[in-house]
Amino acid sequence: MPLLSDYEVYIFDCDGVILDSNQLKIEAMKNTLMAHFSDQNMIEECLEYFRNNFGKSRFHHVAHFLEKIFMIATKKQSEIELLILEDFSRQCRTLYISAELTPHFTSFVEQCGGKRYVASGSEQSELRDVFYQRNLDKHFDGIYGSPTPKTEIIQRIIEQEQNTNAVMFGDSESDMLSAQQNAIDFVFYAPFSNVKGKMLEKCKVYQFLIIDDFSTVRF
């Protein structure tokens, strides 16, 4: 793997990498589901899937909950899905405003000398609005999110830049797979990952760089 200073395109996931928001989003999803459903076992099953599949879009998650766990009839799915997504989105906008930046992220991203992008599973317009409000957008050349799948977002960034000398910073298996599917390098940011043990094993197999503290990284 090249030195981090050798890359020309830097791509970052948001939750757990830029913002310490993973646990906040789990709580937001829990509150949302509890407002619409009463079966605690099913809600916990949803949260377990959500926790283990961070990086995928909320559209994927809610569709999975309704179809595979709650077994909601197809005719009713779209209406309930819309209500859940709207409720979850309202909570996310609030938590994103208050969520802490991951330690030393700002100084780290400023050292990334090439083009810098966000590729997130969060809803795109919501993400862009929050980044603007928090003045975080100044660090990036583009901010992208769902419903476009992360693999496709990365593909578009590479095509736009006409440059495959790129690296993806993420904390989930979805981030890693999206990087691999686009044949770019991956860096695992570990401290806030929901699946840290699993990812450490995979990074060992694929020999991906692991970051525990942005302040210790040398370019």
Contacts in CASP RR format, 6 or more apart in sequence:
PFRMAT RR
TARGET T0000
AUTHOR 0000-0000-0000
METHOD contacts of the structure
MODEL  1
MPLLSDYEVYIFDCDGVILDSNQLKIEAMKNTLMAHFSDQNMIEECLEYF
RNNFGKSRFHHVAHFLEKIFMIATKKQSEIELLILEDFSRQCRTLYISAE
LTPHFTSFVEQCGGKRYVASGSEQSELRDVFYQRNLDKHFDGIYGSPTPK
TEIIQRIIEQEQNTNAVMFGDSESDMLSAQQNAIDFVFYAPFSNVKGKML
EKCKVYQFLIIDDFSTVRF
1 185 0 8 1.000
1 207 0 8 1.000
1 208 0 8 1.000
1 209 0 8 1.000
2 185 0 8 1.000
3 219 0 8 1.000
4 112 0 8 1.000
4 167 0 8 1.000
4 187 0 8 1.000
4 217 0 8 1.000
4 219 0 8 1.000
5 111 0 8 1.000
5 113 0 8 1.000
5 219 0 8 1.000
6 165 0 8 1.000
7 112 0 8 1.000
7 114 0 8 1.000
7 165 0 8 1.000
7 166 0 8 1.000
7 167 0 8 1.000
7 185 0 8 1.000
8 114 0 8 1.000
8 115 0 8 1.000
8 161 0 8 1.000
8 163 0 8 1.000
8 165 0 8 1.000
8 166 0 8 1.000
9 114 0 8 1.000
9 115 0 8 1.000
9 117 0 8 1.000
9 157 0 8 1.000
9 158 0 8 1.000
9 161 0 8 1.000
9 163 0 8 1.000
9 165 0 8 1.000
9 166 0 8 1.000
9 167 0 8 1.000
9 184 0 8 1.000
10 109 0 8 1.000
10 112 0 8 1.000
10 113 0 8 1.000
10 114 0 8 1.000
10 115 0 8 1.000
10 116 0 8 1.000
10 117 0 8 1.000
10 166 0 8 1.000
10 167 0 8 1.000
10 169 0 8 1.000
11 116 0 8 1.000
11 117 0 8 1.000
11 118 0 8 1.000
11 119 0 8 1.000
11 154 0 8 1.000
11 157 0 8 1.000
11 166 0 8 1.000
11 167 0 8 1.000
11 168 0 8 1.000
11 169 0 8 1.000
11 184 0 8 1.000
12 18 0 8 1.000
12 109 0 8 1.000
12 116 0 8 1.000
12 117 0 8 1.000
12 118 0 8 1.000
12 119 0 8 1.000
12 140 0 8 1.000
12 168 0 8 1.000
12 169 0 8 1.000
12 170 0 8 1.000
13 55 0 8 1.000
13 118 0 8 1.000
13 119 0 8 1.000
13 120 0 8 1.000
13 121 0 8 1.000
13 150 0 8 1.000
13 168 0 8 1.000
13 169 0 8 1.000
13 170 0 8 1.000
13 171 0 8 1.000
13 172 0 8 1.000
13 175 0 8 1.000
14 21 0 8 1.000
14 118 0 8 1.000
14 120 0 8 1.000
14 121 0 8 1.000
14 122 0 8 1.000
14 127 0 8 1.000
15 21 0 8 1.000
15 22 0 8 1.000
15 25 0 8 1.000
15 54 0 8 1.000
15 55 0 8 1.000
15 120 0 8 1.000
15 121 0 8 1.000
15 122 0 8 1.000
15 171 0 8 1.000
16 22 0 8 1.000
16 102 0 8 1.000
16 170 0 8 1.000
16 171 0 8 1.000
16 189 0 8 1.000
16 192 0 8 1.000
16 193 0 8 1.000
17 102 0 8 1.000
17 105 0 8 1.000
17 169 0 8 1.000
17 170 0 8 1.000
17 171 0 8 1.000
17 189 0 8 1.000
17 192 0 8 1.000
18 101 0 8 1.000
18 102 0 8 1.000
18 105 0 8 1.000
18 118 0 8 1.000
18 136 0 8 1.000
19 96 0 8 1.000
19 99 0 8 1.000
19 100 0 8 1.000
19 101 0 8 1.000
19 102 0 8 1.000
20 99 0 8 1.000
20 100 0 8 1.000
20 101 0 8 1.000
20 102 0 8 1.000
20 192 0 8 1.000
21 95 0 8 1.000
21 96 0 8 1.000
21 99 0 8 1.000
22 54 0 8 1.000
22 171 0 8 1.000
22 192 0 8 1.000
22 193 0 8 1.000
22 194 0 8 1.000
23 192 0 8 1.000
24 95 0 8 1.000
24 99 0 8 1.000
25 54 0 8 1.000
25 92 0 8 1.000
25 95 0 8 1.000
26 47 0 8 1.000
26 50 0 8 1.000
26 51 0 8 1.000
26 194 0 8 1.000
28 88 0 8 1.000
28 91 0 8 1.000
28 92 0 8 1.000
28 95 0 8 1.000
29 46 0 8 1.000
29 47 0 8 1.000
29 50 0 8 1.000
29 61 0 8 1.000
29 88 0 8 1.000
30 43 0 8 1.000
30 47 0 8 1.000
31 91 0 8 1.000
32 84 0 8 1.000
32 87 0 8 1.000
32 88 0 8 1.000
32 91 0 8 1.000
33 43 0 8 1.000
33 46 0 8 1.000
33 47 0 8 1.000
33 65 0 8 1.000
33 84 0 8 1.000
34 43 0 8 1.000
35 87 0 8 1.000
36 80 0 8 1.000
36 83 0 8 1.000
36 84 0 8 1.000
36 87 0 8 1.000
37 43 0 8 1.000
37 70 0 8 1.000
39 70 0 8 1.000
42 69 0 8 1.000
42 70 0 8 1.000
45 69 0 8 1.000
46 61 0 8 1.000
46 65 0 8 1.000
46 69 0 8 1.000
46 70 0 8 1.000
49 61 0 8 1.000
49 64 0 8 1.000
49 65 0 8 1.000
49 69 0 8 1.000
50 61 0 8 1.000
51 194 0 8 1.000
51 195 0 8 1.000
52 194 0 8 1.000
52 195 0 8 1.000
53 60 0 8 1.000
53 61 0 8 1.000
53 172 0 8 1.000
53 173 0 8 1.000
53 174 0 8 1.000
54 171 0 8 1.000
54 172 0 8 1.000
54 174 0 8 1.000
54 194 0 8 1.000
54 195 0 8 1.000
55 120 0 8 1.000
55 121 0 8 1.000
55 150 0 8 1.000
55 172 0 8 1.000
55 174 0 8 1.000
55 175 0 8 1.000
56 121 0 8 1.000
56 150 0 8 1.000
56 174 0 8 1.000
57 121 0 8 1.000
57 122 0 8 1.000
57 123 0 8 1.000
57 145 0 8 1.000
57 146 0 8 1.000
57 147 0 8 1.000
57 149 0 8 1.000
58 85 0 8 1.000
58 88 0 8 1.000
58 89 0 8 1.000
58 121 0 8 1.000
58 122 0 8 1.000
58 123 0 8 1.000
58 146 0 8 1.000
59 85 0 8 1.000
59 146 0 8 1.000
59 147 0 8 1.000
60 146 0 8 1.000
62 81 0 8 1.000
62 84 0 8 1.000
62 85 0 8 1.000
62 88 0 8 1.000
63 77 0 8 1.000
63 81 0 8 1.000
65 84 0 8 1.000
66 72 0 8 1.000
66 77 0 8 1.000
66 80 0 8 1.000
66 81 0 8 1.000
67 77 0 8 1.000
72 80 0 8 1.000
89 123 0 8 1.000
89 126 0 8 1.000
92 122 0 8 1.000
92 123 0 8 1.000
92 126 0 8 1.000
93 126 0 8 1.000
93 129 0 8 1.000
93 130 0 8 1.000
96 126 0 8 1.000
96 127 0 8 1.000
96 130 0 8 1.000
96 134 0 8 1.000
97 130 0 8 1.000
97 133 0 8 1.000
97 134 0 8 1.000
102 189 0 8 1.000
102 191 0 8 1.000
102 192 0 8 1.000
102 214 0 8 1.000
103 191 0 8 1.000
103 213 0 8 1.000
103 214 0 8 1.000
103 215 0 8 1.000
104 213 0 8 1.000
104 214 0 8 1.000
104 215 0 8 1.000
105 214 0 8 1.000
106 139 0 8 1.000
107 214 0 8 1.000
107 215 0 8 1.000
108 214 0 8 1.000
108 215 0 8 1.000
108 217 0 8 1.000
109 116 0 8 1.000
109 139 0 8 1.000
110 139 0 8 1.000
111 219 0 8 1.000
115 141 0 8 1.000
115 161 0 8 1.000
115 163 0 8 1.000
116 139 0 8 1.000
116 140 0 8 1.000
116 141 0 8 1.000
116 142 0 8 1.000
117 140 0 8 1.000
117 141 0 8 1.000
117 142 0 8 1.000
117 143 0 8 1.000
117 144 0 8 1.000
117 157 0 8 1.000
118 127 0 8 1.000
118 131 0 8 1.000
118 140 0 8 1.000
118 142 0 8 1.000
118 143 0 8 1.000
118 144 0 8 1.000
118 145 0 8 1.000
119 144 0 8 1.000
119 145 0 8 1.000
119 150 0 8 1.000
119 153 0 8 1.000
119 154 0 8 1.000
119 157 0 8 1.000
119 168 0 8 1.000
119 178 0 8 1.000
120 127 0 8 1.000
120 143 0 8 1.000
120 144 0 8 1.000
120 145 0 8 1.000
120 146 0 8 1.000
120 150 0 8 1.000
121 145 0 8 1.000
121 146 0 8 1.000
121 150 0 8 1.000
122 145 0 8 1.000
122 146 0 8 1.000
123 145 0 8 1.000
123 146 0 8 1.000
123 147 0 8 1.000
124 143 0 8 1.000
124 144 0 8 1.000
124 145 0 8 1.000
124 146 0 8 1.000
124 147 0 8 1.000
124 148 0 8 1.000
127 143 0 8 1.000
127 145 0 8 1.000
128 137 0 8 1.000
128 143 0 8 1.000
130 136 0 8 1.000
131 137 0 8 1.000
131 140 0 8 1.000
131 143 0 8 1.000
137 143 0 8 1.000
144 153 0 8 1.000
144 156 0 8 1.000
144 157 0 8 1.000
145 153 0 8 1.000
148 156 0 8 1.000
149 178 0 8 1.000
150 174 0 8 1.000
150 175 0 8 1.000
150 178 0 8 1.000
151 177 0 8 1.000
151 178 0 8 1.000
151 181 0 8 1.000
151 182 0 8 1.000
153 178 0 8 1.000
154 166 0 8 1.000
154 168 0 8 1.000
154 178 0 8 1.000
154 179 0 8 1.000
154 181 0 8 1.000
154 182 0 8 1.000
154 184 0 8 1.000
155 182 0 8 1.000
157 166 0 8 1.000
158 164 0 8 1.000
158 166 0 8 1.000
158 182 0 8 1.000
158 184 0 8 1.000
164 182 0 8 1.000
164 183 0 8 1.000
164 184 0 8 1.000
166 182 0 8 1.000
166 184 0 8 1.000
166 185 0 8 1.000
167 179 0 8 1.000
167 184 0 8 1.000
167 185 0 8 1.000
167 186 0 8 1.000
167 187 0 8 1.000
168 175 0 8 1.000
168 176 0 8 1.000
168 178 0 8 1.000
168 179 0 8 1.000
168 184 0 8 1.000
168 185 0 8 1.000
168 186 0 8 1.000
168 187 0 8 1.000
169 175 0 8 1.000
169 186 0 8 1.000
169 187 0 8 1.000
169 189 0 8 1.000
169 211 0 8 1.000
170 176 0 8 1.000
170 186 0 8 1.000
170 187 0 8 1.000
170 188 0 8 1.000
170 189 0 8 1.000
171 188 0 8 1.000
171 189 0 8 1.000
171 190 0 8 1.000
171 192 0 8 1.000
171 193 0 8 1.000
171 194 0 8 1.000
171 199 0 8 1.000
172 193 0 8 1.000
172 194 0 8 1.000
172 195 0 8 1.000
172 199 0 8 1.000
173 195 0 8 1.000
173 198 0 8 1.000
173 199 0 8 1.000
173 202 0 8 1.000
175 186 0 8 1.000
176 186 0 8 1.000
176 188 0 8 1.000
176 199 0 8 1.000
176 202 0 8 1.000
176 203 0 8 1.000
176 206 0 8 1.000
176 208 0 8 1.000
179 185 0 8 1.000
179 186 0 8 1.000
180 186 0 8 1.000
180 206 0 8 1.000
185 208 0 8 1.000
185 209 0 8 1.000
186 206 0 8 1.000
186 208 0 8 1.000
187 208 0 8 1.000
187 209 0 8 1.000
187 210 0 8 1.000
187 211 0 8 1.000
188 199 0 8 1.000
188 200 0 8 1.000
188 203 0 8 1.000
188 208 0 8 1.000
188 209 0 8 1.000
188 210 0 8 1.000
188 211 0 8 1.000
189 211 0 8 1.000
189 214 0 8 1.000
190 196 0 8 1.000
190 199 0 8 1.000
190 200 0 8 1.000
190 210 0 8 1.000
190 211 0 8 1.000
190 212 0 8 1.000
191 212 0 8 1.000
191 213 0 8 1.000
193 199 0 8 1.000
200 210 0 8 1.000
202 208 0 8 1.000
203 209 0 8 1.000
203 210 0 8 1.000
211 217 0 8 1.000
END
